[in-house]
Amino acid sequence: MKKLDEKLQELTQNLWWTWRPEVRAIFRDIDPSLYHRVHRNPLRVLREVDPAFLEQRAAEVDITTRTDRALRQMKEYLNPLTTWGLVHAGPLLSRPVAYFCAEFGIHESLPIYSGGLGILAGDHLKGASNLGVPLVGVGLLYRQGYTTQELDSHFWQHDVNEPYEIENLPLKEAIGMDGRPARVSVELPGRTVWARVWETSVGRIRLILLDTRDDANSEEDKGLAARLYGGDQRMRIQQELLLGVGGSRALRALGITASVYHLNEGHSAFAILERARHRVQHDGLDPWQALKESAQATVFTTHTPVDAGHDRFPAGLAEEHLAPLAQGLGLPLSDIMSFGRVHPEDTHSPFLPTVLALKQSRAANGVSALHGNVSRQMWNVLWPDRKEQDVPIGHITNGVHTHTWLATELNQLFQAHLGANWMDGIVRPDLWTRIESMDSAEIWEIKQVLKTRLMRLVRNRDENFRQRNGMPPRDLPLLEPEALTIGFARRFVPYKRPDLLFRNLDRIAALINNPERPVNLVFAGRAHPADEPGKGLIQRVGQLTQDPRFRQRVAFVENYNIHIGRNLYQGVDAWLNNPRRPLEACGTSGMKVVANGGLHISILDGWWAEAYDGENGFAIGNGEIHANQDIQDERDFEALLTLLEKVIVPMYYDRDAQGVPRQWMHRVKRSIRTLAWRFNADRMVMDYVRNCYLPAATASSCQMP
C-alpha cells in the first residue's frame, strides 16, 4: 500500500489540482505558512515539509482521508465513461488538435505566463480537458519565468527575475518514438539550436514545453528561451522560430500526428511553414500543394486590436532567419517573405507573423464580436478586392474556466441549488434560471465573507510593501470593510486608461469619502518591462494611494498574478473596465467576476458590447466614439462618474430591513443567469470544435496520411 507522502506526490503530478480548491486545501493545511511562502506550490510543500511534522498534521486535519478521496476523484476524472468530446469530436480522437501559444497561465507556481493571453490559453486547455476534446498544448519552458513586480517607495515598477528549479514543478522529460528523452533542433543563422522537450498534464490534456538548456548549445543559446518576451527583435524572432518550428518538430518526435494546428496569436506562425516543409521533404509534395494543405489544417486566433501590438521584423532580419525554411520548401526566399508582408511587392517592408498566419490559415477569428469587426477593418488591406464585411476573419468570443476562478463558498451554494454536478451543464441557459429562486441574502452573506478575505490580503500586501521600502506603518486602516469595493486589474497601458477615474481628483475624492456611502478602489496590474509610459501610469495610481484624500480608500496590490486575480475576482463587489473603445479585444477579467457575484462596470467594448442587456451590470457611455481622443476621454470620465454618483453607489447602499441591497442583488442574479452560461471556457471550446477544428480536421484527413 502506498504511503501518504507517495499519494500526495501522485496528486501533484497532474495540474488538475489547480482548479480543485479542496485539493489545494490539503497542501495548504499541511503547513499554511510554508504553502504561501512557496507560492502555493504543492510539490515544493512536499519537498520542504519535515516528515515528522507531516505525520503530525495528517492526524490533526485528516490529510489521509482527504488525499484518498482526491485521488479517487482524479482517477474518475481522468478515466470517464464518456465525454462531450467523445460524442462530438470523434475525428480528433486519433489525431488531436495542436494548440500553440507563447505562454500558458495554469497556476501562479508555473510562471510561464505574463497576462491575459496566457491565462486564456490555460483556461482553453482546462476547458478542453473538461469536455474531453483531444488537444495537445505546445509552448516554451521559460526557466526564468516572466518577472516579479516590485514597486519602490515612489511606486516605480522594477522587474525582478525569479528563476525556479525544474524539480519543483510537475514536469517530466518527454520520451520520443525512439524510447529516449526527446530533443529537437532548429536552424538559426550560423548554427543549430537544440531544445529538450518536457511535458506535464493539465487534467486530460498534454502540455509539451521546449527548453533550450541543452548541453549541445552555447551559453547564449541556452538562454534563448530563458525569459518570456525578453530581449531584442533578434531574440524575439528566434523564440518564435523555436516555438513554431521546434514545436512542430517536437510533436513529430513524440509520435503525435495533429490533424489541426491552432495558432493562438501570431507568435507561433512559423509552424505553418514547418508543417509544409515536412510534407515536401518527407512525402515529396509539391511546395505549393504542401502550403495549401498546411493552410487547410490551420486555424488562427488574433488577440490584438492595436496595430503596434503585432510583431514587425525588419526585412533583413527576417530573410536571415527564414532562409532555412525556404530552402527546405524548395521555394525562393522572396516567396516566403511575401507571405508575411502586407504589400508583397514591397521587398523592403517588414515581415509580420500575424500576416503570415492570416494568409496561410483556413479560418481566422477575433475574440469577441466587436473585435472581429475591428480585425476585418484592420486587415482589409490584405484582401483589397473584398468589402470589409467579407474579409475572412470571424469571431469566437473568449470564455473563462469557471472552476478555476470560482470561490469555494459560491460553488457550494450552486451545488445546493443547481445540483451537485452543475458544472457539467454549465453551458445550459435553463440551468441558470434557477438562480432567480435563490435567496439574495444568502449570496450577499457569502460576498461579505469573500470581501473580508480580500481585505486581509490587500492589507498584508500593503504592509509588506511598506516594510520593504522602509515606509512607516499606516496611521489609519486601509479600506473600509463594509464599503462598496470596486476592482481594476490588468496590464497597465495608456489605452486601458487605469487613471481615468482620477481626471478630477476633488470629485472622485468626494464620492469615495462620503461617510454614509464610502467606496473602496483596489488596483493591481503590471506594465511590460520595456513600457515606460505603462510604468508611469502605475506610479501615478500608486502615488495617489498616499494622498490624504485617498490613502484609506484606494489601494494598489503589488505583483498581480493568478493568485492575486483569484482573490480580487472573488472579493470585489464590482469590476471596472474603461478602455478606449474599440481597443479592448475581449477583457476576460470581467467574466471571472460574474459567477462570483460581482457586477461589471464597463465601456461597451470587447465582450461587454455583446453581453450587456441593460440590467446585468452597468455600461459606461453609449458606445459612440468621438474623433478627438481627449474629448472622448472626458466624455467617458463624465459618464463613469455620473453612473457611480447617480446609480451604482445609491443602488448598493439602498438596503432593506435585513441590510440587503435588493436592487443590487437583483442585478447580481440577473448577471449570473444571463452571462455565466455563455462566457465560460466550455462554450468557447465547443465553438472552436464545431466552427474551426472539425472542418479543418475533415479537410486534413482527406489530404494527409
N, C-alpha and C positions, 0 to 999 in steps of 0.2 A: 504494500500500500504506500502511496506517495506521502511524503512528509509535508507539513504545512508550507514550509518555505518553497518546496518544489511546486506545490499547487499554486501558490501566489506567483511564482515565476512564470508558470504557464499562462496565468491570466494576463501578465504584462506583455506577452508576445504578440497579441493581436490588438490593434488600436481600436477595437470595438469598445474598450473601456472608456474611450474619450467622450462617448455620448451616453454613458451609463453612470449617472451620478451615484447610484447605490454601490457601484463597483469602486469608483474613485473614493467614496467614503470609507471603504475598507482600508485603503492605504493611508488615508488621512488620519483615521482613528488609531493606526499603529503608533504614530508619533506626529501630532499636528504641527509642532514647531519644525521638525525635520521636513515634513511634507511640503510646507510653504517655502522653506529655505532652499529646497532643490527644485523649485518651480513646478511643484505638484507632479513630479515625475515618479511614477510607481517603481520603475526599475531602480532608480537611484535610492529610493527609500529602502528597498530590499538590500541593496549593496552596502548601505551605510548604517542600518539599524543594528544594534547589538543583539545577537541571537537570544540571549537570556531575557532581554527586555521584550523582544518579540513574543517569546513564550508567555511572559507575564501579561502582556497586553491582550494576547489571544484569549486568555481566560477572562479578562476583565470586560472586554467588549465583544465577545463571541465571534472572534475572527474566523474560527474554523468552520462553523456552520454557515456563515455568510459566504465564505470562499467556496465551499462545496455547492451552495445554491448558484452562485455566479458562474462557476464552471459548467454546471448543468445547463444553465440558460444560454451560455455562449455556444456550447456544443449543439443545442437545439437550433439556435440561430444559424449556425454555420452548416447545418445539415437539414434543411427544411424539406418537408414532403412536397411542397410546391411553392412557387413564387409567381409574381406578376410577370417577370422576365421569362420564365419557363413557358408561360401561356402565350405571351405577346411578342417575344423577341427571339423566337426559335432560330432564325437564320444566323443569329450572333453566337449561338451556343458553341459551335465548333470553331468559329473564327471571330474572336471578340473585337470590340472597339478599342483602339489605342488612343488614349486621351493625353495629349501632350500639353504641358504647361510649364512655364518657367518657375513657378512657385506653387507650393501646396500648404495651405493652412489647416492642419489637422488638430493640433493642440499646441499650447504655448511651450511645451517641453521639447518640441521638434521645430526649431526656429529656422525653417526654410521658406518663410513667407514674409512679406512686408506689409501687405494690406488687403484691400478688397478683392483683387484678382486671385490671390492665393486662398483667401477664405472661401471665395466662391468655388474654386477648384476642389478644396477639401469637402465642402458641402455636396458638390457634384458626385464625388466618389462615395460619400456616405449614402446619398440618395440612391445611387446605382446599387450599392450593397443591399439596402433595404428591399429594393424591388427585385433583386436577383438578376440584374442586367449584366451580361458578360462584358466586362470592361477592364482594361489594364491602364493604370496611370504611368506616365513617363515624365521624369523630371531630373533635376540635378541635385546632388547632395552637397550643400554649401557647408564646408567644415567650420567656417567662422560665422555661420548663420547670417542674419541681417545685421542689425546693430541694436544696442540697448540705448534708449534715450535717457540722458541725464541733463537736467537743467541746472545752470549755475544760479547764483543769488540774483543775477539780473534777468533770469528766465531765458537765457540764450541756450539753445539746444546744442549739446555735444553728443557725438555719435561714438559709442564705445563698443569695440569688438568684444564679444564674449564667446570664445571657442568652447565647444563641448567635446566630450570624449565619446567615441563611437560605441564603446561598450555600455554606455548609459542610455542607449536607445534600442528599441526592439527591431534592430536591423540584422540581417544575416547576408552573407555573400550569396549571390545568385549563382546557381550551378548551371553551366551550359550544357549543350547537347553532347559534348564530349566527356561529361562527368566531372569536369574541373571548374573551379571558380571562373565565371565569365569575365572576359576582358574584350574591349572593342577599341579600334583605332580610328582616328580621324585625321585626314591630311590637312595640315595647316602650312602656311608659307615656310618653306625650307626645312620642314620636319614633320614627323608623325607624332601625334599625341595619343597616349593610351589612357583608357578610363576603366576602372574597376566597376562592377555592377553590383549594387546592393538591392535588397528588396525587403519590404515589410507588408503586412496585411492590414487592410482597413476594412474590418468585417469580412465580407466575401470577396473583396476587391484586392487585387495585387498591385502594389505600387513599386516601380523599379526606379532607382536613382543612380546616376552616374557620378563617379568620384575620380578626379584626376590625380589623386595622391597614389600614383603608381611608380614603382621603382625604376621603370624604364624612362620616365620623364625627367626633364631638367627641373631644378628647383623652381624656376619661373613657371613652368607648365604644371607643376604640382599645385601651384596656387591659382591656376586658371579658373577653377570653379570653387575657389575658397569662399567668395563673398557674392551674395545676391546683388545684382545690378551694380557691381563695383567696377572701378577702372574707367579707362577711356573708351573711345569708339572701337579701337582695335581689339581690346579685351571683350567688348560687347559683342562684336560680330563673331569672335571666336567662341564665346559662350553659346551663342545661338547656333553655330555650326555643331558644337558638341551636343546640344540638346536635340536638334533636328536630325542631323546625320548620325551622330553617335547613338541617339535614342532609337532610331530606326534599325540600326545595326544590332543594338542590344536585344531588341525584340527577336530578331532572326537568330542571334546566338543562343537565346533561351528556347528556341523552337516555337515561338508564338507567331502564328500567321494571322495577322489582323485583317479583318475584312474592311474596316473603316479607320481612317485617321481623322480624329477630331482635334483640330489645332485651336487651342484656347488662347487667343491673341497671336500676334504675328511673330513672336519670338521663336517659334518652332517651325516657321515656314519652309526652311531648307529640307525638312523631312519629305516634302513633295518631290524635290529634285532627287533626293537619295533613293526614294522608292522607285522612281522611273529609271535611275541609273542601274539599280539592281536588276530590273527587268531586262534592260539592254544587255548587261553583262552575263546574267545567269540564264536568261531564256531566249536570247537572240532577237528580241523585239526591235523593230524599227524605232528610233528615238522618239519620233513624233507620236507613234502609237502608244509607246510606253508612257509618255507625258499625258496623253489623253486618258489612258486607263487610270493613271495615278490621280488625275483630277476628278474622275468619276467616282473615286472611292474616298474623297476627301471632303470634309465639311469644316467650315471656318467660322469662328465666333470673334467678332471685333468688339472691344470694350471701350474704345477711346473716341469720344466725340470732339476732342481738342486736337487740332492739326499738329501742334508741337509735340503731342504725346506719341507720335509714330516715329520709329527709328528711321533715320536717313543716313545711309553710309555713302561717303564720297566715292565717286566712280572708280578712282584708282585703288582705293582700299577694297572695294567690293570685287573688282576684277582680280586682284591679287589672291583673294580668298576663294573665289568661285571657280578658278581655273581647273582644279582637280575634278570638280563635278562636271564641268563642261567636257573635259577630256573623257571622263567615264561614260558620259552620254553620247559621245561622238558628235557633238554639235559645236559650232563656232561659239566662242565666248560671248560674242556680240548678241547671239540669240538668247543666251541665258540671262544676260544683263537686261535685255528688253522686257523680260517677264516682270522685273521689279521696277521698271521706270514708268512714271505717269505718261510721259511722252517718249515712246520707244525710239523715235528718230533722233532725239537729243542725246547724243553719246557722251555729253559732259554732265548730264544731270545725275543726281544721286540715285542709289538703289534703295527701295523701300520693301522690306519683307512683307509688310501689310499688302502692298500692291501685288507681289508675287502670290500671296495667299488668295487674294480676291480673284485674280485672273485664273488661277490654277485649282479652283475648288468647284465641285458640283453645286454646293449650296453655301451661302454665307448669310450670317444673321447678326443683327444687333441684339441688345439685351433688354430692351423694352420697346413698346410700340413707337414711342416718340423717338427713341434712339435709332430705330430702323429708318424713320423718316430723315433724321439728321444724317445718317450714314449714306443714304441714297443721294442726298444733296451733296455731301462731301465728296463722294466718289463717282458722281455722274460723269466727270471728266474722262473716266476710263471707258465709258460707253457713250461717246458723243452723239451717236446716231439714235439714241433712245431718249424718250422723255423721262423725267426724273422718277415718276411713279413706276416706270418699267425697268429701272435699274435692278439687277438680280441680287438684291440684299433684302432679306426678310427680317423677322424678329422672333425670338423666343425669350419671353420675359424671365429674368432670373427668379430663383426661389431660394429659400434658406432651409437648412436641415433642422427642423423644429426641435427634435430631441436633443441636439447639441446645445441649444440656446435656452430651452425652457426651464424655468425654476422647478425644482422637485415638488414644492408645495402646490404649484398650479397643476403639475402633471397628476398629482394625487387627486386633486379636485376634479379634473377632467375624467379620470378613471371612474370616479364615483358617479358622475353624471352622464358621461358619453360611453362608458363601457371600458373594461379592463384593457382591451386591445384597440382602443380608439385610434392609435397611430396607424394601424393597418388600413384604416379607412379615411385617412387624413384628407384625401382629395375629394371626398363626397360632400357636396354642399348640404345635403339633407341631414348629415350627421351634426353639422354645426348649428342647425336650427334649435337644437336642444339647449344651447347657451341661454336663450331667452327665458327659459324656465328656471335658471339658476338664481339663487338669492344674491342680489347685488352686494348685500352686506358681507357675505362670505368672501367674495372676491376682494372687496375693499379691505377686509381684515388681513388677508394674505398680503396684499400690496403694502400694508404698513410694516409687516414683518420684513419683507424684501427691501423696503426703503431703509429700515433701520440697519440691515446688513450692509447696504451700500454706504450709508453714512459712516459706519465703522471703518470700512475700507478706505474711504476718501480721507478721513481724519488720520488714519495710520500712515497713509502715503504722504500726507502733508507734513506730519510730524517727522518722518524720515527725511524728507526733502529739507526741512528747516535745520535739522541736526547736522546733515551732511554739509550744508553750506554755512554753518556757524551762525544761523539766524536765531534770535531769541524766541522762546515759546510764545504762542498766541496768548493775548490777554483776555480774549473773548472766544467762545466756542465757534468753530467753523460750521456753518449751515444750521438752519432751523429744522429740528427733527420732523415737525408736522407740516412744514410748508410745501406748497406746490413745487415739485422738483423737476426741472427740465434739463435734459441731457443733450449734449452736442459733442460727437466724437467721430473723427475721420481724418483723412490726410489733409494737412494744412497747406492749401494753395489759394491764390487770390480768387479764382472763380468760385470757390466754395464759400467765400465770404464769412469766415468764422467770427469776424468782428462786426458784422452787420448790426447787431443789437446795440453796439456802442457808438453809433453815429451821433447820438445826442445823449451825453452822459447824465445830464441832470434829469432827463425824462425817464431813462431806464432806472436810475437810482431811486427816483420817487416811486416807481412801480414796484420794485423788488423789496423796498424797505417799508412798505405800508405795514404798520404794526398789527393791523387786523387781518391783512391778506398778504403775508410775505411770500416771496418767491426765491427759490434756490436755483442757481445756474451752475451746472457741472460740465466742465470742458475736458476733453482729452484729445490727443492726436499728435501726429508726427509730421515733420517735413522731410522730404528726401534729403540725404546728407549734403547734396550739392545745391539745394534750393535755398538760397539766401532770403528771397522775399518770403518764402513759407516760414522760415525760422523767425523772420521779423514779425509775422502775424502771431506766432506762438508767444513771442516776447511781449507784444502789446497786450494780448489777453492775460498772460501771466502777471504782468506788472499791475494790471487793473485789480488783480486779487489782493494787492497790498494797499490799494486806495481806501481810505477810511470809509468811503461810501459803499464799497463793495466787499470788503475783506471778510465779512460774516456771511455773505450771500453768494459769492462767486468763488468757485474752486477750479483749479486745473490739476488733473491727475496725471502724474508723470508716467512715461513708458507704456503708452497704450498698446495692448496686445489682446490675445483671445481671452485671457483671464479677466483683465480689466473690462473688456467689452461685455463679457457674460454678466458681470455684476451690474454694469450700467443698464444693459437692456432689461434686466430683471427688476431693478430697483427704482428707475425713474417713473414719474407719472406721465411724462410726455417727452417726445423726441423731436428735436428741431433740425430741420434741413432747409437751408436757404441759399442754394447755389444760384448762379446766373443762368436762367433758362436760355437755351436748352443744352447746357453743358454737362449736366449730370446724366451719365449713361443709364444708370438704374438706381443705385443708392440702397443696397440691401440692408444696411444697418437698421433702417426704419422697420423693415419686415420683421426683424428679430424682436422688436418691442411689442408687436401686435399680440401674439399669443401670451405674452407676459403681462397683459392687461394695461399697457400704456397706449397713449394716443399719439398719432403722428401729426406734427405741425410742419407743413412743407409748402414750398413753391410747387406749382403744378408742373413738375419736371420728373424725368425718369419714370419709375414705376408708379408714382403717385398720380401722374397725369391720367392713368388708366384705372386707378384704384379708388380715388375719392368719389363718394356718392352724395356728399353734402352733409352727412351725419355720422360718418365712420372715422372722423378725425377732423382736421382743420386745414384749410387751404389759404396760403398767403397770396393775395392778389387774384387775378382772374386769368392768368396765363398769357396776357398780352405783353409784348416786348417793345420798349421804346428804342428808337435808333440810337439815342445818346445814352451811353453806359452809365454816366454819372446820374442822369435823371432817373434811369431805371433803378439804380441802387437806392436813391432817395424815395422813389415810389414804393419799393419793396420794404424799406425800413418803416415807412409810414403805415403801410398795410399790416406789417407784423406787429408794430407797437399798438396800433388801434385794435387789432384782433386780440392781443393779450389784455389790453385795458378794458375793452368793452364786452368781450365774450369769454375768453378762456379763464382768466382769473376769477371773474364773478361766478362762472359756472362751477368751478372747482370748489369755491367756498360757500356755495348755496347748499346748505345741509338740511336734512330732515331731523326729526326728533331723535333718531338713533345716531346722528352725526355723520350720516352717509350722504354724499353729493349725488342725488338721484339722477339728475340730468347728465352729469358727467359719466356716471356708471351706465346710463342708457347708451351713451356713445361708445364706451368701452366694450359693452356686449355686442353692439352692432359692428364694431371694428373687428372683433374676433369672429363673429358669424360670417361677415361678408368677405374677409380677407385671408383668414388662416387657411382655408381650403385651396386658395388659388396660389398664394405666394410662398410655396414650400418646394423643397428640392424634389420630392416625389413627382409632383406635377411637372416641374421643369424637365426632369429626366424622361418622363413619359413623352413629353412633347418632342424631345430630341430623338427618342427612339422612333416615334411614328413619322415625324416630318423629315428627319435627316438620316438617322442610322440605317433604318430598314431600306429606304430607297437606294442609299449608297451601297449597302451590303448586297442587295439584289443585283445591282449593276456589276459590282466587282466579282460576284460569284459566276456571272456569265462570261467574264473576261479573263479571270485569273485561275490558275490551277490551285 
